[in-house]
Amino acid sequence: MFAYVILAAVTHAFNLDLSKVELHTWSKNIIIPLAILLVMSALSFRQLKIIGFRPILVFVFGSFIIAISAPLLVLLSTFFSETLHQIIIEEGYWKGLSTIVGSWIGGSTSQLVLKEVAECPDGLFLAILVLDNILVNIWTILMFQKIKRSDQLNDYFGIEDKIEDFFPDEVEINVNKLQPVLVTIGSCILVLILCHFFLIESFLMKIVILSFAGLVLGNFIRIWNHGLVLKIGGILILLIMAILGLKLNFSTFSIPLPIVGFTVVWLVLHYIFMMFLARKIKLHMAWVPIASMANLGGISTAPAVTAAYNEEWMPHAIVLAILSMVTGTAWGLLTIFLFQQMV
């Protein structure tokens, strides 16, 4: 969290625009794929059972709430705020709000697809981009805090969902044993080079391939150093968060205040409903911020927030984030359909 916020504060204080520097390209093409490969190779098939059905159910429910909440809130607004209904429906702000669903769940690609489907004007799209950026940044900081209070929430709600600890909190890297270290690092570098060699352009496809490759490496190489990849993966996630912090820009923000309030309520409802479901099915409360960040934050921020609770859970956050990337456009199309019924 500090890596994220401090870098953003420095760029803002000195009025630096570092959103276009080459470092962001390196992060997307090299650092993030390598982090995914390392973190996923720390996951054993035995650990994969942790995800199970219930966390995925909470995650999918969170996506569903994001997709339907905005149209339902607009429908309810006719009873208490004609102004809000007029701004969103009659002035066409629903087209911009629909693209937020793609951004939150599926990422930039889904957002651009939904922009074309909803025929969102460029000016509105830019304003929505800035609003989306600010809210997700704030939400990420909140989720860092929420996940640390998961055990307290479990006690409060009487949830006894315990998760097996596969590695001790302080993992011994065993650098004295040179062969496992060389095999582990060398294999990861080789797989990453092969991925670039075969010119896999799609970011989603690259992430999926490297995730499966990590699982294979970590489970079928007997001397694989799981402690080492967890440590390095955690450091790379920290680096990714710091680079993301360089992109923040609050100076171009201009959007009606009711839209800002509407979007905040939309976000909060998403979280409340996921907490409600988690409590009903007696699921460990840490899964709620993890599922929320997998929905809203994506492949880099979800494991970062997860690591604030337990580094061993980072691979599970990545799996959920991949599901999010795959399903984002479909959920956005549902939102557009519901809005179109009101126009």
Backbone torsions as a table, in degrees:
resi	resn	phi	psi	omega
1	MET	NA	-42.5	-179.9
2	PHE	-66.1	-39.7	177.8
3	ALA	-59.2	-38.1	-178.8
4	TYR	-69.9	-51.3	-172.5
5	VAL	-75.0	-42.0	-175.9
6	ILE	-63.7	-43.8	178.7
7	LEU	-62.5	-39.9	177.8
8	ALA	-64.2	-41.1	-179.2
9	ALA	-65.4	-39.0	179.7
10	VAL	-64.4	-47.1	-179.6
11	THR	-64.1	-36.7	179.9
12	HIS	-70.9	-42.1	-177.0
13	ALA	-65.0	-36.7	-178.3
14	PHE	-99.5	9.9	176.7
15	ASN	54.1	45.9	-179.8
16	LEU	-97.3	135.7	174.4
17	ASP	-105.1	97.2	-179.1
18	LEU	-110.0	20.7	-176.6
19	SER	-75.1	-16.2	-176.1
20	LYS	-111.3	5.1	-176.3
21	VAL	-68.5	156.6	-176.0
22	GLU	-62.4	-21.5	-178.6
23	LEU	-56.3	-34.6	179.9
24	HIS	-67.2	-36.9	176.8
25	THR	-66.2	-42.8	177.4
26	TRP	-61.0	-40.1	-179.0
27	SER	-61.9	-45.7	-177.0
28	LYS	-71.1	-38.8	-173.2
29	ASN	-88.5	-24.3	-174.8
30	ILE	-123.7	-55.1	-171.5
31	ILE	-68.1	-48.6	-179.7
32	ILE	-63.3	-49.4	177.4
33	PRO	-57.3	-40.9	179.7
34	LEU	-65.7	-40.7	178.4
35	ALA	-62.5	-41.7	179.1
36	ILE	-62.1	-46.3	-179.4
37	LEU	-60.2	-46.3	-178.8
38	LEU	-64.5	-49.4	-176.1
39	VAL	-64.8	-41.8	-179.7
40	MET	-67.9	-28.8	178.5
41	SER	-73.4	-11.2	176.1
42	ALA	-84.6	-5.4	-175.3
43	LEU	-95.5	122.8	174.8
44	SER	-90.0	157.8	178.5
45	PHE	-61.2	-28.8	177.1
46	ARG	-64.8	-40.8	178.6
47	GLN	-67.9	-31.7	-176.4
48	LEU	-58.6	-24.5	178.7
49	LYS	-66.0	-19.0	179.4
50	ILE	-57.4	-39.7	-177.7
51	ILE	-59.7	-53.9	176.5
52	GLY	54.3	-156.6	-175.7
53	PHE	-91.1	-38.6	-171.5
54	ARG	-65.8	-46.3	176.9
55	PRO	-61.9	-37.6	177.7
56	ILE	-65.2	-37.8	177.7
57	LEU	-61.1	-44.8	178.4
58	VAL	-63.5	-41.3	179.2
59	PHE	-61.5	-49.8	-178.9
60	VAL	-64.2	-38.9	177.8
61	PHE	-62.0	-39.2	176.7
62	GLY	-61.7	-41.8	177.0
63	SER	-63.3	-42.1	179.5
64	PHE	-61.2	-43.4	-179.9
65	ILE	-64.1	-41.0	176.9
66	ILE	-59.5	-43.2	-174.9
67	ALA	-68.4	-37.5	-173.8
68	ILE	-100.9	-16.7	-173.0
69	SER	-63.9	-44.9	-176.6
70	ALA	-60.2	-51.3	177.3
71	PRO	-60.2	-39.3	179.9
72	LEU	-66.7	-39.6	177.6
73	LEU	-63.4	-39.4	177.2
74	VAL	-64.4	-40.5	178.2
75	LEU	-61.9	-42.9	179.0
76	LEU	-70.2	-26.6	-176.9
77	SER	-65.6	-20.2	178.3
78	THR	-63.3	-20.9	-178.8
79	PHE	-88.2	-19.2	-176.8
80	PHE	-135.1	-9.5	-179.9
81	SER	-154.5	93.7	177.1
82	GLU	-65.4	-30.3	-179.1
83	THR	-62.3	-47.4	-179.9
84	LEU	-61.7	-44.0	179.6
85	HIS	-61.8	-40.5	-179.6
86	GLN	-65.9	-43.4	-179.1
87	ILE	-62.2	-47.0	-173.5
88	ILE	-74.8	-45.1	-175.0
89	ILE	-89.0	-55.7	-173.2
90	GLU	-73.7	-34.3	179.6
91	GLU	-90.5	-0.4	171.0
92	GLY	82.9	14.4	179.4
93	TYR	-68.1	-15.3	177.9
94	TRP	-61.5	-28.7	179.4
95	LYS	-65.6	-38.5	177.0
96	GLY	-73.0	-40.3	179.7
97	LEU	-62.9	-33.5	178.5
98	SER	-63.2	-35.0	-179.8
99	THR	-70.7	-25.0	177.8
100	ILE	-61.2	-37.6	179.4
101	VAL	-58.7	-44.3	178.2
102	GLY	-63.4	-41.3	179.4
103	SER	-65.0	-47.0	-177.5
104	TRP	-64.3	-48.0	-173.1
105	ILE	-90.5	-46.7	-171.2
106	GLY	-102.1	-18.4	-178.3
107	GLY	98.2	-171.8	-172.3
108	SER	-60.6	-38.9	-178.6
109	THR	-62.2	-47.5	178.5
110	SER	-62.1	-39.6	-179.2
111	GLN	-62.1	-41.7	179.7
112	LEU	-68.2	-37.6	177.2
113	VAL	-62.7	-45.8	-178.3
114	LEU	-68.2	-30.4	175.8
115	LYS	-58.5	-43.8	-179.6
116	GLU	-70.4	-41.2	-178.8
117	VAL	-64.4	-43.7	-178.3
118	ALA	-81.5	-8.5	-176.9
119	GLU	56.4	49.9	-178.5
120	CYS	-76.6	126.8	178.4
121	PRO	-62.0	150.6	-175.8
122	ASP	-62.0	-40.4	-179.8
123	GLY	-62.3	-45.1	178.1
124	LEU	-65.6	-40.1	-179.0
125	PHE	-61.8	-40.4	178.6
126	LEU	-63.3	-44.2	179.2
127	ALA	-62.8	-40.5	178.8
128	ILE	-66.0	-37.5	177.6
129	LEU	-58.8	-44.3	-179.2
130	VAL	-67.0	-45.4	178.1
131	LEU	-59.2	-46.2	178.7
132	ASP	-58.3	-45.4	-178.7
133	ASN	-60.3	-46.2	-178.2
134	ILE	-65.6	-47.0	-176.6
135	LEU	-64.8	-42.6	-179.3
136	VAL	-66.6	-35.7	176.4
137	ASN	-62.3	-47.0	179.0
138	ILE	-63.9	-41.8	-179.0
139	TRP	-62.6	-38.9	178.6
140	THR	-60.6	-44.1	178.4
141	ILE	-62.2	-42.2	179.0
142	LEU	-63.8	-39.5	-179.1
143	MET	-68.7	-31.1	173.0
144	PHE	-58.2	-39.9	-179.2
145	GLN	-76.2	-40.4	-176.3
146	LYS	-64.5	-42.2	-174.8
147	ILE	-67.4	-27.3	178.4
148	LYS	-71.2	-17.9	179.7
149	ARG	-100.6	14.1	-176.5
150	SER	-61.0	-42.9	-179.0
151	ASP	-64.0	-37.8	177.3
152	GLN	-63.6	-41.4	178.3
153	LEU	-66.4	-39.0	176.4
154	ASN	-58.1	-45.1	179.0
155	ASP	-63.9	-41.8	-177.9
156	TYR	-64.1	-42.2	-177.9
157	PHE	-89.6	-0.4	179.5
158	GLY	70.7	32.4	-179.9
159	ILE	-92.0	125.6	-177.8
160	GLU	-112.8	31.2	-179.3
161	ASP	-76.8	101.8	-177.8
162	LYS	-100.8	142.1	-179.5
163	ILE	-113.1	132.1	179.7
164	GLU	-63.5	137.2	177.4
165	ASP	-93.4	110.3	-174.7
166	PHE	-81.3	-31.1	177.9
167	PHE	-126.7	147.1	175.0
168	PRO	-64.4	157.7	-177.1
169	ASP	-59.6	-39.7	176.7
170	GLU	-99.7	98.9	-174.0
171	VAL	-81.0	130.8	176.0
172	GLU	-80.1	120.6	-177.1
173	ILE	-80.5	-26.0	178.8
174	ASN	56.8	53.2	-179.0
175	VAL	-68.7	-15.1	179.0
176	ASN	-67.5	-26.5	176.9
177	LYS	-88.5	96.2	-169.3
178	LEU	-68.6	-36.7	-175.1
179	GLN	-61.2	-49.9	178.3
180	PRO	-59.7	-37.4	179.9
181	VAL	-65.0	-47.5	-179.2
182	LEU	-64.3	-42.7	179.1
183	VAL	-63.5	-43.1	-177.7
184	THR	-65.5	-54.2	-177.9
185	ILE	-67.1	-43.3	-179.9
186	GLY	-61.5	-41.0	179.7
187	SER	-64.1	-42.3	-179.2
188	CYS	-64.2	-44.4	179.1
189	ILE	-64.1	-41.1	-179.9
190	LEU	-62.9	-44.9	179.6
191	VAL	-63.5	-41.2	179.6
192	LEU	-63.9	-42.3	178.1
193	ILE	-63.4	-42.6	178.2
194	LEU	-61.4	-38.1	179.4
195	CYS	-62.2	-41.3	177.3
196	HIS	-72.4	-35.9	-178.2
197	PHE	-62.2	-39.2	-179.3
198	PHE	-84.2	8.1	171.7
199	LEU	52.5	52.9	175.9
200	ILE	-80.1	103.4	-172.6
201	GLU	-80.9	-37.7	-176.9
202	SER	-66.2	123.2	179.9
203	PHE	-61.9	-43.3	-179.8
204	LEU	-62.1	-45.4	-179.6
205	MET	-63.8	-39.0	179.1
206	LYS	-62.5	-43.7	-179.1
207	ILE	-64.5	-42.9	-179.3
208	VAL	-64.4	-45.9	-179.8
209	ILE	-61.9	-46.1	-179.0
210	LEU	-67.2	-31.7	177.0
211	SER	-64.8	-46.3	177.5
212	PHE	-65.9	-38.6	178.8
213	ALA	-62.7	-41.0	177.5
214	GLY	-61.7	-42.7	177.8
215	LEU	-60.2	-43.0	-179.2
216	VAL	-65.2	-46.9	-178.7
217	LEU	-60.3	-47.6	-175.1
218	GLY	-70.3	-22.5	-175.6
219	ASN	-104.4	-18.3	-174.9
220	PHE	-115.5	-8.9	173.1
221	ILE	-97.0	112.3	-169.8
222	ARG	-61.9	-35.8	-176.3
223	ILE	-95.9	18.6	-178.9
224	TRP	-60.8	132.7	-177.8
225	ASN	-92.4	90.7	-177.5
226	HIS	-64.6	-35.6	179.1
227	GLY	-64.0	-40.5	-179.1
228	LEU	-64.3	-46.6	-177.5
229	VAL	-67.4	-32.7	176.4
230	LEU	-63.7	-44.3	-179.1
231	LYS	-64.9	-50.0	-178.5
232	ILE	-65.6	-40.3	177.9
233	GLY	-59.7	-41.2	178.2
234	GLY	-63.2	-39.4	178.3
235	ILE	-66.1	-41.6	179.6
236	LEU	-65.6	-38.5	176.6
237	ILE	-60.8	-40.6	177.3
238	LEU	-61.5	-42.9	178.3
239	LEU	-63.5	-41.8	179.1
240	ILE	-61.6	-42.6	179.4
241	MET	-62.9	-40.0	179.0
242	ALA	-63.6	-41.9	179.3
243	ILE	-65.8	-39.1	176.6
244	LEU	-60.5	-36.2	-180.0
245	GLY	-61.6	-23.8	179.7
246	LEU	-70.6	-15.5	-175.1
247	LYS	-86.3	-13.0	-172.9
248	LEU	-64.4	134.7	177.8
249	ASN	-148.7	111.4	-176.6
250	PHE	-99.4	-2.7	-170.0
251	SER	-75.6	-21.1	-175.5
252	THR	-98.9	14.3	-173.4
253	PHE	-77.5	124.9	176.2
254	SER	-157.1	109.2	-178.4
255	ILE	-159.2	146.9	-178.4
256	PRO	-55.7	138.5	-178.0
257	LEU	-57.9	-39.8	178.3
258	PRO	-58.9	-32.8	178.6
259	ILE	-68.1	-39.0	178.0
260	VAL	-61.9	-49.8	179.2
261	GLY	-60.3	-41.1	179.3
262	PHE	-59.6	-45.1	-177.8
263	THR	-67.9	-36.6	177.2
264	VAL	-62.8	-45.7	177.4
265	VAL	-60.5	-41.5	177.9
266	TRP	-56.1	-47.5	179.1
267	LEU	-62.9	-46.4	-176.7
268	VAL	-63.7	-40.8	178.3
269	LEU	-60.4	-41.3	177.0
270	HIS	-53.8	-45.7	-177.0
271	TYR	-72.6	-42.6	-178.1
272	ILE	-61.6	-44.5	-178.8
273	PHE	-66.9	-35.4	176.5
274	MET	-67.4	-39.8	176.5
275	MET	-62.4	-40.0	179.4
276	PHE	-60.9	-45.6	-179.5
277	LEU	-67.1	-43.0	179.9
278	ALA	-59.3	-39.8	179.0
279	ARG	-66.8	-40.5	-178.5
280	LYS	-63.6	-38.6	-177.4
281	ILE	-97.1	9.1	176.1
282	LYS	57.6	44.5	-180.0
283	LEU	-94.0	142.2	177.4
284	HIS	-49.8	128.3	-173.1
285	MET	-66.8	-16.7	177.6
286	ALA	-63.9	-24.8	-179.0
287	TRP	-68.7	-21.3	-178.2
288	VAL	-68.5	-55.0	175.2
289	PRO	-63.3	-31.8	177.2
290	ILE	-63.7	-48.5	179.5
291	ALA	-64.9	-37.1	179.2
292	SER	-64.2	-44.5	-179.8
293	MET	-72.2	-30.7	174.7
294	ALA	-63.7	-35.9	176.7
295	ASN	-72.0	-50.8	-170.3
296	LEU	-94.5	-35.4	-171.4
297	GLY	-94.2	-38.7	176.3
298	GLY	94.7	-158.3	-164.8
299	ILE	-70.5	-21.2	-178.3
300	SER	-100.2	-43.7	-175.5
301	THR	-79.8	-30.2	-179.0
302	ALA	-60.8	-49.8	177.2
303	PRO	-67.6	-28.0	178.5
304	ALA	-65.5	-46.5	177.5
305	VAL	-64.4	-40.3	179.9
306	THR	-61.0	-40.1	-179.0
307	ALA	-63.0	-22.2	177.7
308	ALA	-67.8	-18.8	177.7
309	TYR	-104.4	-51.9	-178.7
310	ASN	-157.9	116.4	-178.2
311	GLU	-59.7	-29.3	-178.7
312	GLU	-65.8	-19.6	-178.9
313	TRP	-86.4	-5.8	-177.6
314	MET	-55.6	-42.2	178.7
315	PRO	-60.2	-34.2	-179.4
316	HIS	-68.9	-35.9	175.8
317	ALA	-64.3	-36.8	178.7
318	ILE	-65.6	-42.7	178.2
319	VAL	-58.8	-45.2	179.4
320	LEU	-65.9	-37.8	179.5
321	ALA	-65.6	-35.8	176.2
322	ILE	-64.5	-43.0	175.7
323	LEU	-58.1	-38.9	179.3
324	SER	-63.0	-46.3	-179.7
325	MET	-61.0	-35.8	-177.5
326	VAL	-72.4	-35.0	-169.9
327	THR	-101.4	-5.9	-172.3
328	GLY	-57.3	-45.6	-177.2
329	THR	-63.3	-41.5	-179.2
330	ALA	-61.6	-44.1	178.5
331	TRP	-64.2	-39.0	178.7
332	GLY	-64.2	-37.6	177.5
333	LEU	-64.1	-35.4	175.8
334	LEU	-63.8	-43.1	178.5
335	THR	-61.0	-45.2	179.3
336	ILE	-60.9	-43.0	179.6
337	PHE	-59.8	-44.8	-179.2
338	LEU	-65.9	-40.6	178.2
339	PHE	-64.4	-40.4	-177.5
340	GLN	-63.5	-25.5	177.7
341	GLN	-69.6	-19.2	-179.0
342	MET	-95.7	-18.1	-175.1
343	VAL	-74.5	NA	NA
